[in-house]
């Protein structure tokens, strides 16, 4: 979905988890961003033995990795 004010990119995993990304409409390569978010989700959330589906994601390593990666973008 795109307007003159924002672009909404949605990525849904095979398990049904949805990632929504709101960006400026002029921002290129949102697919690359979504792929990077999903890779970190798979590494830090899905592989965490203490996390279960439908639980909020409260994993410090996930947040640190995502913040570091997004800051470099």
Secondary structure, DSSP 8 states (H G I E B T S, - for coil): -B-SS-EEEEEE-TTS-EEEEEE-TT---HHHHHHHHHHHHIIIIIT-TT--TTS----HHHHHHHHHHHHH-
